[in-house]
Amino acid sequence: MTHEHDITCQNIIENLNAYIDGELDKALYAEIEAHIQSCPDCRIVVNTLKKTIELCKNADSEASLPVETRHRLFAKLNLEDYDKKD
Ligand SMILES: [Zn+2]
């Protein structure tokens, strides 16, 4: 076990968040990329995680809608709702 640069699936899992966030140093990033390209299992894990993160980012951008904008939106929706009732 003298191969320090021998990336295993375990290493991929441990560094997955940093890898996705682009927080790894270039050498490790390149090694993980190489492993993912040769390992279908890790490729599936990475792709799944990337999709999940994209969904989270979308949800996050909705949540970070300025409060004022949200109030206006809700006010407008409420008014339209009352209009329909009357
Ligand atoms: Zn793997």
PDB file of the backbone (N, CA, C, O) and the ligand in Angstrom, with CONECT records:
HET     ZN  A 101       1
ATOM      1  N   MET A   1       0.833  -1.205   0.000  1.00  0.00           N
ATOM      2  CA  MET A   1       0.000   0.000   0.000  1.00  0.00           C
ATOM      3  C   MET A   1       0.870   1.259   0.000  1.00  0.00           C
ATOM      4  O   MET A   1       0.629   2.191   0.768  1.00  0.00           O
ATOM      5  N   THR A   2       1.863   1.276  -0.853  1.00  0.00           N
ATOM      6  CA  THR A   2       2.744   2.441  -0.922  1.00  0.00           C
ATOM      7  C   THR A   2       2.281   3.442  -1.972  1.00  0.00           C
ATOM      8  O   THR A   2       2.860   4.516  -2.138  1.00  0.00           O
ATOM      9  N   HIS A   3       1.222   3.057  -2.675  1.00  0.00           N
ATOM     10  CA  HIS A   3       0.722   3.950  -3.727  1.00  0.00           C
ATOM     11  C   HIS A   3      -0.205   5.008  -3.142  1.00  0.00           C
ATOM     12  O   HIS A   3      -1.422   4.832  -3.083  1.00  0.00           O
ATOM     13  N   GLU A   4       0.393   6.096  -2.718  1.00  0.00           N
ATOM     14  CA  GLU A   4      -0.385   7.175  -2.111  1.00  0.00           C
ATOM     15  C   GLU A   4      -1.414   7.749  -3.071  1.00  0.00           C
ATOM     16  O   GLU A   4      -2.479   8.215  -2.664  1.00  0.00           O
ATOM     17  N   HIS A   5      -1.077   7.705  -4.344  1.00  0.00           N
ATOM     18  CA  HIS A   5      -1.957   8.333  -5.330  1.00  0.00           C
ATOM     19  C   HIS A   5      -2.975   7.356  -5.909  1.00  0.00           C
ATOM     20  O   HIS A   5      -3.692   7.671  -6.858  1.00  0.00           O
ATOM     21  N   ASP A   6      -3.022   6.169  -5.318  1.00  0.00           N
ATOM     22  CA  ASP A   6      -4.010   5.207  -5.754  1.00  0.00           C
ATOM     23  C   ASP A   6      -5.351   5.556  -5.116  1.00  0.00           C
ATOM     24  O   ASP A   6      -5.619   5.223  -3.962  1.00  0.00           O
ATOM     25  N   ILE A   7      -6.160   6.219  -5.881  1.00  0.00           N
ATOM     26  CA  ILE A   7      -7.460   6.651  -5.374  1.00  0.00           C
ATOM     27  C   ILE A   7      -8.417   5.464  -5.369  1.00  0.00           C
ATOM     28  O   ILE A   7      -8.537   4.751  -6.365  1.00  0.00           O
ATOM     29  N   THR A   8      -9.086   5.262  -4.261  1.00  0.00           N
ATOM     30  CA  THR A   8     -10.077   4.200  -4.174  1.00  0.00           C
ATOM     31  C   THR A   8     -11.477   4.815  -4.167  1.00  0.00           C
ATOM     32  O   THR A   8     -11.644   6.027  -4.034  1.00  0.00           O
ATOM     33  N   CYS A   9     -12.472   3.946  -4.312  1.00  0.00           N
ATOM     34  CA  CYS A   9     -13.853   4.413  -4.264  1.00  0.00           C
ATOM     35  C   CYS A   9     -14.128   5.107  -2.932  1.00  0.00           C
ATOM     36  O   CYS A   9     -14.861   6.095  -2.870  1.00  0.00           O
ATOM     37  N   GLN A  10     -13.528   4.575  -1.873  1.00  0.00           N
ATOM     38  CA  GLN A  10     -13.678   5.175  -0.545  1.00  0.00           C
ATOM     39  C   GLN A  10     -13.170   6.618  -0.545  1.00  0.00           C
ATOM     40  O   GLN A  10     -13.802   7.505   0.029  1.00  0.00           O
ATOM     41  N   ASN A  11     -12.022   6.846  -1.195  1.00  0.00           N
ATOM     42  CA  ASN A  11     -11.462   8.192  -1.297  1.00  0.00           C
ATOM     43  C   ASN A  11     -12.418   9.125  -2.040  1.00  0.00           C
ATOM     44  O   ASN A  11     -12.574  10.293  -1.684  1.00  0.00           O
ATOM     45  N   ILE A  12     -13.051   8.583  -3.078  1.00  0.00           N
ATOM     46  CA  ILE A  12     -13.989   9.383  -3.866  1.00  0.00           C
ATOM     47  C   ILE A  12     -15.135   9.855  -2.977  1.00  0.00           C
ATOM     48  O   ILE A  12     -15.484  11.035  -2.960  1.00  0.00           O
ATOM     49  N   ILE A  13     -15.710   8.909  -2.240  1.00  0.00           N
ATOM     50  CA  ILE A  13     -16.839   9.236  -1.377  1.00  0.00           C
ATOM     51  C   ILE A  13     -16.439  10.293  -0.345  1.00  0.00           C
ATOM     52  O   ILE A  13     -17.181  11.239  -0.079  1.00  0.00           O
ATOM     53  N   GLU A  14     -15.249  10.105   0.227  1.00  0.00           N
ATOM     54  CA  GLU A  14     -14.786  11.034   1.269  1.00  0.00           C
ATOM     55  C   GLU A  14     -14.589  12.445   0.731  1.00  0.00           C
ATOM     56  O   GLU A  14     -14.806  13.421   1.449  1.00  0.00           O
ATOM     57  N   ASN A  15     -14.181  12.556  -0.528  1.00  0.00           N
ATOM     58  CA  ASN A  15     -13.864  13.868  -1.102  1.00  0.00           C
ATOM     59  C   ASN A  15     -14.951  14.399  -2.028  1.00  0.00           C
ATOM     60  O   ASN A  15     -14.769  15.408  -2.710  1.00  0.00           O
ATOM     61  N   LEU A  16     -16.084  13.702  -2.041  1.00  0.00           N
ATOM     62  CA  LEU A  16     -17.110  14.002  -3.032  1.00  0.00           C
ATOM     63  C   LEU A  16     -17.631  15.442  -2.935  1.00  0.00           C
ATOM     64  O   LEU A  16     -17.765  16.134  -3.945  1.00  0.00           O
ATOM     65  N   ASN A  17     -17.916  15.870  -1.729  1.00  0.00           N
ATOM     66  CA  ASN A  17     -18.451  17.228  -1.566  1.00  0.00           C
ATOM     67  C   ASN A  17     -17.450  18.279  -2.025  1.00  0.00           C
ATOM     68  O   ASN A  17     -17.803  19.230  -2.723  1.00  0.00           O
ATOM     69  N   ALA A  18     -16.199  18.094  -1.622  1.00  0.00           N
ATOM     70  CA  ALA A  18     -15.148  19.035  -2.021  1.00  0.00           C
ATOM     71  C   ALA A  18     -14.948  18.992  -3.531  1.00  0.00           C
ATOM     72  O   ALA A  18     -14.703  20.016  -4.169  1.00  0.00           O
ATOM     73  N   TYR A  19     -15.057  17.788  -4.093  1.00  0.00           N
ATOM     74  CA  TYR A  19     -14.903  17.627  -5.544  1.00  0.00           C
ATOM     75  C   TYR A  19     -16.002  18.396  -6.282  1.00  0.00           C
ATOM     76  O   TYR A  19     -15.722  19.139  -7.222  1.00  0.00           O
ATOM     77  N   ILE A  20     -17.226  18.217  -5.858  1.00  0.00           N
ATOM     78  CA  ILE A  20     -18.364  18.882  -6.503  1.00  0.00           C
ATOM     79  C   ILE A  20     -18.255  20.399  -6.339  1.00  0.00           C
ATOM     80  O   ILE A  20     -18.551  21.154  -7.265  1.00  0.00           O
ATOM     81  N   ASP A  21     -17.834  20.830  -5.167  1.00  0.00           N
ATOM     82  CA  ASP A  21     -17.721  22.260  -4.890  1.00  0.00           C
ATOM     83  C   ASP A  21     -16.487  22.882  -5.532  1.00  0.00           C
ATOM     84  O   ASP A  21     -16.330  24.102  -5.517  1.00  0.00           O
ATOM     85  N   GLY A  22     -15.603  22.045  -6.101  1.00  0.00           N
ATOM     86  CA  GLY A  22     -14.379  22.548  -6.708  1.00  0.00           C
ATOM     87  C   GLY A  22     -13.375  23.037  -5.686  1.00  0.00           C
ATOM     88  O   GLY A  22     -12.575  23.929  -5.968  1.00  0.00           O
ATOM     89  N   GLU A  23     -13.415  22.452  -4.496  1.00  0.00           N
ATOM     90  CA  GLU A  23     -12.539  22.900  -3.420  1.00  0.00           C
ATOM     91  C   GLU A  23     -11.276  22.049  -3.276  1.00  0.00           C
ATOM     92  O   GLU A  23     -10.453  22.303  -2.396  1.00  0.00           O
ATOM     93  N   LEU A  24     -11.123  21.045  -4.136  1.00  0.00           N
ATOM     94  CA  LEU A  24      -9.936  20.196  -4.057  1.00  0.00           C
ATOM     95  C   LEU A  24      -8.757  20.870  -4.752  1.00  0.00           C
ATOM     96  O   LEU A  24      -8.940  21.701  -5.642  1.00  0.00           O
ATOM     97  N   ASP A  25      -7.531  20.498  -4.331  1.00  0.00           N
ATOM     98  CA  ASP A  25      -6.386  20.984  -5.101  1.00  0.00           C
ATOM     99  C   ASP A  25      -6.321  20.219  -6.419  1.00  0.00           C
ATOM    100  O   ASP A  25      -6.817  19.098  -6.538  1.00  0.00           O
ATOM    101  N   LYS A  26      -5.701  20.851  -7.392  1.00  0.00           N
ATOM    102  CA  LYS A  26      -5.769  20.360  -8.772  1.00  0.00           C
ATOM    103  C   LYS A  26      -5.302  18.919  -8.931  1.00  0.00           C
ATOM    104  O   LYS A  26      -5.879  18.162  -9.711  1.00  0.00           O
ATOM    105  N   ALA A  27      -4.262  18.536  -8.198  1.00  0.00           N
ATOM    106  CA  ALA A  27      -3.706  17.185  -8.319  1.00  0.00           C
ATOM    107  C   ALA A  27      -4.733  16.136  -7.900  1.00  0.00           C
ATOM    108  O   ALA A  27      -4.953  15.146  -8.599  1.00  0.00           O
ATOM    109  N   LEU A  28      -5.355  16.370  -6.752  1.00  0.00           N
ATOM    110  CA  LEU A  28      -6.346  15.429  -6.250  1.00  0.00           C
ATOM    111  C   LEU A  28      -7.582  15.427  -7.145  1.00  0.00           C
ATOM    112  O   LEU A  28      -8.176  14.381  -7.407  1.00  0.00           O
ATOM    113  N   TYR A  29      -7.949  16.600  -7.600  1.00  0.00           N
ATOM    114  CA  TYR A  29      -9.097  16.733  -8.494  1.00  0.00           C
ATOM    115  C   TYR A  29      -8.885  15.888  -9.749  1.00  0.00           C
ATOM    116  O   TYR A  29      -9.785  15.165 -10.178  1.00  0.00           O
ATOM    117  N   ALA A  30      -7.701  15.982 -10.329  1.00  0.00           N
ATOM    118  CA  ALA A  30      -7.372  15.237 -11.545  1.00  0.00           C
ATOM    119  C   ALA A  30      -7.399  13.732 -11.289  1.00  0.00           C
ATOM    120  O   ALA A  30      -7.854  12.957 -12.131  1.00  0.00           O
ATOM    121  N   GLU A  31      -6.910  13.331 -10.126  1.00  0.00           N
ATOM    122  CA  GLU A  31      -6.903  11.900  -9.806  1.00  0.00           C
ATOM    123  C   GLU A  31      -8.318  11.365  -9.622  1.00  0.00           C
ATOM    124  O   GLU A  31      -8.634  10.252 -10.041  1.00  0.00           O
ATOM    125  N   ILE A  32      -9.153  12.165  -8.996  1.00  0.00           N
ATOM    126  CA  ILE A  32     -10.545  11.754  -8.802  1.00  0.00           C
ATOM    127  C   ILE A  32     -11.260  11.694 -10.145  1.00  0.00           C
ATOM    128  O   ILE A  32     -12.029  10.767 -10.401  1.00  0.00           O
ATOM    129  N   GLU A  33     -11.011  12.674 -10.999  1.00  0.00           N
ATOM    130  CA  GLU A  33     -11.605  12.663 -12.334  1.00  0.00           C
ATOM    131  C   GLU A  33     -11.209  11.396 -13.086  1.00  0.00           C
ATOM    132  O   GLU A  33     -12.040  10.755 -13.730  1.00  0.00           O
ATOM    133  N   ALA A  34      -9.937  11.048 -12.995  1.00  0.00           N
ATOM    134  CA  ALA A  34      -9.428   9.861 -13.684  1.00  0.00           C
ATOM    135  C   ALA A  34     -10.102   8.600 -13.149  1.00  0.00           C
ATOM    136  O   ALA A  34     -10.467   7.704 -13.910  1.00  0.00           O
ATOM    137  N   HIS A  35     -10.261   8.546 -11.826  1.00  0.00           N
ATOM    138  CA  HIS A  35     -10.910   7.384 -11.224  1.00  0.00           C
ATOM    139  C   HIS A  35     -12.369   7.291 -11.680  1.00  0.00           C
ATOM    140  O   HIS A  35     -12.847   6.214 -12.037  1.00  0.00           O
ATOM    141  N   ILE A  36     -13.056   8.407 -11.664  1.00  0.00           N
ATOM    142  CA  ILE A  36     -14.470   8.417 -12.040  1.00  0.00           C
ATOM    143  C   ILE A  36     -14.644   7.944 -13.473  1.00  0.00           C
ATOM    144  O   ILE A  36     -15.597   7.236 -13.799  1.00  0.00           O
ATOM    145  N   GLN A  37     -13.699   8.350 -14.328  1.00  0.00           N
ATOM    146  CA  GLN A  37     -13.798   7.945 -15.733  1.00  0.00           C
ATOM    147  C   GLN A  37     -13.613   6.446 -15.914  1.00  0.00           C
ATOM    148  O   GLN A  37     -14.133   5.863 -16.865  1.00  0.00           O
ATOM    149  N   SER A  38     -12.874   5.821 -15.004  1.00  0.00           N
ATOM    150  CA  SER A  38     -12.619   4.392 -15.142  1.00  0.00           C
ATOM    151  C   SER A  38     -13.484   3.549 -14.212  1.00  0.00           C
ATOM    152  O   SER A  38     -13.380   2.322 -14.211  1.00  0.00           O
ATOM    153  N   CYS A  39     -14.335   4.197 -13.421  1.00  0.00           N
ATOM    154  CA  CYS A  39     -15.133   3.469 -12.441  1.00  0.00           C
ATOM    155  C   CYS A  39     -16.610   3.833 -12.587  1.00  0.00           C
ATOM    156  O   CYS A  39     -17.029   4.903 -12.144  1.00  0.00           O
ATOM    157  N   PRO A  40     -17.398   2.958 -13.202  1.00  0.00           N
ATOM    158  CA  PRO A  40     -18.824   3.239 -13.436  1.00  0.00           C
ATOM    159  C   PRO A  40     -19.598   3.499 -12.147  1.00  0.00           C
ATOM    160  O   PRO A  40     -20.508   4.327 -12.123  1.00  0.00           O
ATOM    161  N   ASP A  41     -19.235   2.791 -11.073  1.00  0.00           N
ATOM    162  CA  ASP A  41     -19.937   2.962  -9.801  1.00  0.00           C
ATOM    163  C   ASP A  41     -19.823   4.394  -9.301  1.00  0.00           C
ATOM    164  O   ASP A  41     -20.818   5.018  -8.933  1.00  0.00           O
ATOM    165  N   CYS A  42     -18.595   4.908  -9.292  1.00  0.00           N
ATOM    166  CA  CYS A  42     -18.373   6.267  -8.813  1.00  0.00           C
ATOM    167  C   CYS A  42     -19.009   7.288  -9.754  1.00  0.00           C
ATOM    168  O   CYS A  42     -19.473   8.342  -9.319  1.00  0.00           O
ATOM    169  N   ARG A  43     -19.025   6.962 -11.050  1.00  0.00           N
ATOM    170  CA  ARG A  43     -19.634   7.869 -12.020  1.00  0.00           C
ATOM    171  C   ARG A  43     -21.108   8.061 -11.681  1.00  0.00           C
ATOM    172  O   ARG A  43     -21.622   9.178 -11.733  1.00  0.00           O
ATOM    173  N   ILE A  44     -21.783   6.972 -11.336  1.00  0.00           N
ATOM    174  CA  ILE A  44     -23.205   7.044 -10.981  1.00  0.00           C
ATOM    175  C   ILE A  44     -23.391   7.881  -9.722  1.00  0.00           C
ATOM    176  O   ILE A  44     -24.296   8.711  -9.641  1.00  0.00           O
ATOM    177  N   VAL A  45     -22.524   7.651  -8.742  1.00  0.00           N
ATOM    178  CA  VAL A  45     -22.620   8.391  -7.484  1.00  0.00           C
ATOM    179  C   VAL A  45     -22.441   9.888  -7.736  1.00  0.00           C
ATOM    180  O   VAL A  45     -23.207  10.711  -7.234  1.00  0.00           O
ATOM    181  N   VAL A  46     -21.426  10.223  -8.516  1.00  0.00           N
ATOM    182  CA  VAL A  46     -21.134  11.639  -8.792  1.00  0.00           C
ATOM    183  C   VAL A  46     -22.276  12.287  -9.564  1.00  0.00           C
ATOM    184  O   VAL A  46     -22.699  13.399  -9.245  1.00  0.00           O
ATOM    185  N   ASN A  47     -22.775  11.582 -10.586  1.00  0.00           N
ATOM    186  CA  ASN A  47     -23.869  12.139 -11.376  1.00  0.00           C
ATOM    187  C   ASN A  47     -25.115  12.355 -10.534  1.00  0.00           C
ATOM    188  O   ASN A  47     -25.802  13.367 -10.675  1.00  0.00           O
ATOM    189  N   THR A  48     -25.404  11.397  -9.656  1.00  0.00           N
ATOM    190  CA  THR A  48     -26.573  11.511  -8.792  1.00  0.00           C
ATOM    191  C   THR A  48     -26.428  12.694  -7.847  1.00  0.00           C
ATOM    192  O   THR A  48     -27.366  13.464  -7.642  1.00  0.00           O
ATOM    193  N   LEU A  49     -25.233  12.824  -7.273  1.00  0.00           N
ATOM    194  CA  LEU A  49     -24.989  13.921  -6.339  1.00  0.00           C
ATOM    195  C   LEU A  49     -25.080  15.271  -7.045  1.00  0.00           C
ATOM    196  O   LEU A  49     -25.637  16.227  -6.507  1.00  0.00           O
ATOM    197  N   LYS A  50     -24.534  15.336  -8.240  1.00  0.00           N
ATOM    198  CA  LYS A  50     -24.587  16.590  -9.001  1.00  0.00           C
ATOM    199  C   LYS A  50     -26.028  17.007  -9.269  1.00  0.00           C
ATOM    200  O   LYS A  50     -26.379  18.180  -9.144  1.00  0.00           O
ATOM    201  N   LYS A  51     -26.860  16.031  -9.639  1.00  0.00           N
ATOM    202  CA  LYS A  51     -28.279  16.320  -9.901  1.00  0.00           C
ATOM    203  C   LYS A  51     -28.972  16.807  -8.638  1.00  0.00           C
ATOM    204  O   LYS A  51     -29.760  17.752  -8.670  1.00  0.00           O
ATOM    205  N   THR A  52     -28.664  16.142  -7.518  1.00  0.00           N
ATOM    206  CA  THR A  52     -29.262  16.523  -6.247  1.00  0.00           C
ATOM    207  C   THR A  52     -28.874  17.950  -5.876  1.00  0.00           C
ATOM    208  O   THR A  52     -29.706  18.731  -5.414  1.00  0.00           O
ATOM    209  N   ILE A  53     -27.604  18.279  -6.085  1.00  0.00           N
ATOM    210  CA  ILE A  53     -27.128  19.615  -5.748  1.00  0.00           C
ATOM    211  C   ILE A  53     -27.777  20.666  -6.631  1.00  0.00           C
ATOM    212  O   ILE A  53     -28.095  21.761  -6.168  1.00  0.00           O
ATOM    213  N   GLU A  54     -27.975  20.334  -7.909  1.00  0.00           N
ATOM    214  CA  GLU A  54     -28.641  21.266  -8.812  1.00  0.00           C
ATOM    215  C   GLU A  54     -30.053  21.559  -8.331  1.00  0.00           C
ATOM    216  O   GLU A  54     -30.504  22.704  -8.362  1.00  0.00           O
ATOM    217  N   LEU A  55     -30.747  20.516  -7.886  1.00  0.00           N
ATOM    218  CA  LEU A  55     -32.100  20.685  -7.359  1.00  0.00           C
ATOM    219  C   LEU A  55     -32.084  21.574  -6.126  1.00  0.00           C
ATOM    220  O   LEU A  55     -32.945  22.438  -5.962  1.00  0.00           O
ATOM    221  N   CYS A  56     -31.099  21.359  -5.259  1.00  0.00           N
ATOM    222  CA  CYS A  56     -30.968  22.164  -4.036  1.00  0.00           C
ATOM    223  C   CYS A  56     -30.699  23.618  -4.380  1.00  0.00           C
ATOM    224  O   CYS A  56     -31.250  24.527  -3.759  1.00  0.00           O
ATOM    225  N   LYS A  57     -29.846  23.829  -5.378  1.00  0.00           N
ATOM    226  CA  LYS A  57     -29.517  25.199  -5.782  1.00  0.00           C
ATOM    227  C   LYS A  57     -30.756  25.916  -6.293  1.00  0.00           C
ATOM    228  O   LYS A  57     -30.969  27.092  -5.997  1.00  0.00           O
ATOM    229  N   ASN A  58     -31.580  25.197  -7.070  1.00  0.00           N
ATOM    230  CA  ASN A  58     -32.808  25.791  -7.578  1.00  0.00           C
ATOM    231  C   ASN A  58     -33.739  26.164  -6.431  1.00  0.00           C
ATOM    232  O   ASN A  58     -34.320  27.249  -6.421  1.00  0.00           O
ATOM    233  N   ALA A  59     -33.874  25.272  -5.481  1.00  0.00           N
ATOM    234  CA  ALA A  59     -34.727  25.530  -4.325  1.00  0.00           C
ATOM    235  C   ALA A  59     -34.186  26.706  -3.535  1.00  0.00           C
ATOM    236  O   ALA A  59     -34.946  27.521  -3.012  1.00  0.00           O
ATOM    237  N   ASP A  60     -32.870  26.787  -3.451  1.00  0.00           N
ATOM    238  CA  ASP A  60     -32.216  27.838  -2.692  1.00  0.00           C
ATOM    239  C   ASP A  60     -32.467  29.201  -3.319  1.00  0.00           C
ATOM    240  O   ASP A  60     -32.690  30.179  -2.606  1.00  0.00           O
ATOM    241  N   SER A  61     -32.432  29.277  -4.634  1.00  0.00           N
ATOM    242  CA  SER A  61     -32.616  30.570  -5.304  1.00  0.00           C
ATOM    243  C   SER A  61     -34.043  31.070  -5.100  1.00  0.00           C
ATOM    244  O   SER A  61     -34.284  32.276  -5.050  1.00  0.00           O
ATOM    245  N   GLU A  62     -34.980  30.140  -4.984  1.00  0.00           N
ATOM    246  CA  GLU A  62     -36.355  30.554  -4.694  1.00  0.00           C
ATOM    247  C   GLU A  62     -36.472  31.085  -3.272  1.00  0.00           C
ATOM    248  O   GLU A  62     -37.173  32.061  -3.005  1.00  0.00           O
ATOM    249  N   ALA A  63     -35.763  30.414  -2.368  1.00  0.00           N
ATOM    250  CA  ALA A  63     -35.811  30.797  -0.965  1.00  0.00           C
ATOM    251  C   ALA A  63     -35.146  32.145  -0.743  1.00  0.00           C
ATOM    252  O   ALA A  63     -35.519  32.881   0.170  1.00  0.00           O
ATOM    253  N   SER A  64     -34.143  32.477  -1.588  1.00  0.00           N
ATOM    254  CA  SER A  64     -33.424  33.731  -1.401  1.00  0.00           C
ATOM    255  C   SER A  64     -34.062  34.888  -2.156  1.00  0.00           C
ATOM    256  O   SER A  64     -33.460  35.952  -2.296  1.00  0.00           O
ATOM    257  N   LEU A  65     -35.255  34.683  -2.630  1.00  0.00           N
ATOM    258  CA  LEU A  65     -36.019  35.764  -3.240  1.00  0.00           C
ATOM    259  C   LEU A  65     -36.150  36.895  -2.208  1.00  0.00           C
ATOM    260  O   LEU A  65     -36.508  36.644  -1.058  1.00  0.00           O
ATOM    261  N   PRO A  66     -35.861  38.139  -2.618  1.00  0.00           N
ATOM    262  CA  PRO A  66     -35.930  39.232  -1.635  1.00  0.00           C
ATOM    263  C   PRO A  66     -37.273  39.266  -0.927  1.00  0.00           C
ATOM    264  O   PRO A  66     -38.315  39.047  -1.544  1.00  0.00           O
ATOM    265  N   VAL A  67     -37.244  39.540   0.363  1.00  0.00           N
ATOM    266  CA  VAL A  67     -38.455  39.510   1.185  1.00  0.00           C
ATOM    267  C   VAL A  67     -39.506  40.475   0.624  1.00  0.00           C
ATOM    268  O   VAL A  67     -40.695  40.161   0.567  1.00  0.00           O
ATOM    269  N   GLU A  68     -39.041  41.642   0.216  1.00  0.00           N
ATOM    270  CA  GLU A  68     -39.967  42.652  -0.310  1.00  0.00           C
ATOM    271  C   GLU A  68     -40.698  42.129  -1.547  1.00  0.00           C
ATOM    272  O   GLU A  68     -41.911  42.288  -1.684  1.00  0.00           O
ATOM    273  N   THR A  69     -39.933  41.501  -2.443  1.00  0.00           N
ATOM    274  CA  THR A  69     -40.509  40.936  -3.663  1.00  0.00           C
ATOM    275  C   THR A  69     -41.539  39.875  -3.321  1.00  0.00           C
ATOM    276  O   THR A  69     -42.596  39.781  -3.945  1.00  0.00           O
ATOM    277  N   ARG A  70     -41.207  39.083  -2.321  1.00  0.00           N
ATOM    278  CA  ARG A  70     -42.119  38.016  -1.913  1.00  0.00           C
ATOM    279  C   ARG A  70     -43.416  38.588  -1.356  1.00  0.00           C
ATOM    280  O   ARG A  70     -44.505  38.093  -1.648  1.00  0.00           O
ATOM    281  N   HIS A  71     -43.282  39.643  -0.546  1.00  0.00           N
ATOM    282  CA  HIS A  71     -44.466  40.272   0.031  1.00  0.00           C
ATOM    283  C   HIS A  71     -45.357  40.832  -1.075  1.00  0.00           C
ATOM    284  O   HIS A  71     -46.578  40.680  -1.043  1.00  0.00           O
ATOM    285  N   ARG A  72     -44.723  41.486  -2.056  1.00  0.00           N
ATOM    286  CA  ARG A  72     -45.494  42.043  -3.171  1.00  0.00           C
ATOM    287  C   ARG A  72     -46.202  40.946  -3.933  1.00  0.00           C
ATOM    288  O   ARG A  72     -47.366  41.076  -4.313  1.00  0.00           O
ATOM    289  N   LEU A  73     -45.470  39.852  -4.149  1.00  0.00           N
ATOM    290  CA  LEU A  73     -46.021  38.722  -4.885  1.00  0.00           C
ATOM    291  C   LEU A  73     -47.233  38.158  -4.147  1.00  0.00           C
ATOM    292  O   LEU A  73     -48.280  37.914  -4.746  1.00  0.00           O
ATOM    293  N   PHE A  74     -47.078  37.957  -2.846  1.00  0.00           N
ATOM    294  CA  PHE A  74     -48.166  37.405  -2.044  1.00  0.00           C
ATOM    295  C   PHE A  74     -49.341  38.371  -1.999  1.00  0.00           C
ATOM    296  O   PHE A  74     -50.498  37.957  -2.072  1.00  0.00           O
ATOM    297  N   ALA A  75     -49.037  39.661  -1.879  1.00  0.00           N
ATOM    298  CA  ALA A  75     -50.087  40.672  -1.842  1.00  0.00           C
ATOM    299  C   ALA A  75     -50.889  40.634  -3.136  1.00  0.00           C
ATOM    300  O   ALA A  75     -52.119  40.694  -3.125  1.00  0.00           O
ATOM    301  N   LYS A  76     -50.167  40.532  -4.253  1.00  0.00           N
ATOM    302  CA  LYS A  76     -50.813  40.489  -5.553  1.00  0.00           C
ATOM    303  C   LYS A  76     -51.687  39.242  -5.683  1.00  0.00           C
ATOM    304  O   LYS A  76     -52.822  39.299  -6.155  1.00  0.00           O
ATOM    305  N   LEU A  77     -51.128  38.123  -5.253  1.00  0.00           N
ATOM    306  CA  LEU A  77     -51.857  36.862  -5.321  1.00  0.00           C
ATOM    307  C   LEU A  77     -53.119  36.921  -4.474  1.00  0.00           C
ATOM    308  O   LEU A  77     -54.180  36.449  -4.882  1.00  0.00           O
ATOM    309  N   ASN A  78     -52.986  37.509  -3.287  1.00  0.00           N
ATOM    310  CA  ASN A  78     -54.137  37.624  -2.393  1.00  0.00           C
ATOM    311  C   ASN A  78     -55.221  38.488  -3.013  1.00  0.00           C
ATOM    312  O   ASN A  78     -56.405  38.157  -2.956  1.00  0.00           O
ATOM    313  N   LEU A  79     -54.798  39.608  -3.611  1.00  0.00           N
ATOM    314  CA  LEU A  79     -55.763  40.509  -4.235  1.00  0.00           C
ATOM    315  C   LEU A  79     -56.514  39.808  -5.361  1.00  0.00           C
ATOM    316  O   LEU A  79     -57.732  39.926  -5.496  1.00  0.00           O
ATOM    317  N   GLU A  80     -55.750  39.078  -6.158  1.00  0.00           N
ATOM    318  CA  GLU A  80     -56.377  38.362  -7.270  1.00  0.00           C
ATOM    319  C   GLU A  80     -57.353  37.314  -6.747  1.00  0.00           C
ATOM    320  O   GLU A  80     -58.404  37.062  -7.335  1.00  0.00           O
ATOM    321  N   ASP A  81     -56.974  36.719  -5.632  1.00  0.00           N
ATOM    322  CA  ASP A  81     -57.816  35.711  -5.026  1.00  0.00           C
ATOM    323  C   ASP A  81     -59.133  36.338  -4.558  1.00  0.00           C
ATOM    324  O   ASP A  81     -60.210  35.772  -4.745  1.00  0.00           O
ATOM    325  N   TYR A  82     -59.017  37.534  -3.937  1.00  0.00           N
ATOM    326  CA  TYR A  82     -60.229  38.225  -3.456  1.00  0.00           C
ATOM    327  C   TYR A  82     -61.095  38.650  -4.633  1.00  0.00           C
ATOM    328  O   TYR A  82     -62.323  38.592  -4.569  1.00  0.00           O
ATOM    329  N   ASP A  83     -60.430  39.085  -5.722  1.00  0.00           N
ATOM    330  CA  ASP A  83     -61.166  39.487  -6.912  1.00  0.00           C
ATOM    331  C   ASP A  83     -62.051  38.365  -7.432  1.00  0.00           C
ATOM    332  O   ASP A  83     -63.198  38.581  -7.823  1.00  0.00           O
ATOM    333  N   LYS A  84     -61.491  37.171  -7.427  1.00  0.00           N
ATOM    334  CA  LYS A  84     -62.246  36.028  -7.926  1.00  0.00           C
ATOM    335  C   LYS A  84     -63.448  35.729  -7.026  1.00  0.00           C
ATOM    336  O   LYS A  84     -64.529  35.374  -7.496  1.00  0.00           O
ATOM    337  N   LYS A  85     -63.223  35.886  -5.703  1.00  0.00           N
ATOM    338  CA  LYS A  85     -64.299  35.579  -4.767  1.00  0.00           C
ATOM    339  C   LYS A  85     -65.443  36.577  -4.882  1.00  0.00           C
ATOM    340  O   LYS A  85     -66.615  36.223  -4.748  1.00  0.00           O
ATOM    341  N   ASP A  86     -65.070  37.861  -5.138  1.00  0.00           N
ATOM    342  CA  ASP A  86     -66.117  38.868  -5.281  1.00  0.00           C
ATOM    343  C   ASP A  86     -66.672  38.795  -6.680  1.00  0.00           C
ATOM    344  O   ASP A  86     -67.573  39.559  -7.027  1.00  0.00           O
TER     345      ASP A  86
HETATM  346 ZN    ZN A 101     -14.810   3.986  -7.796  1.00  0.00          ZN2+
END
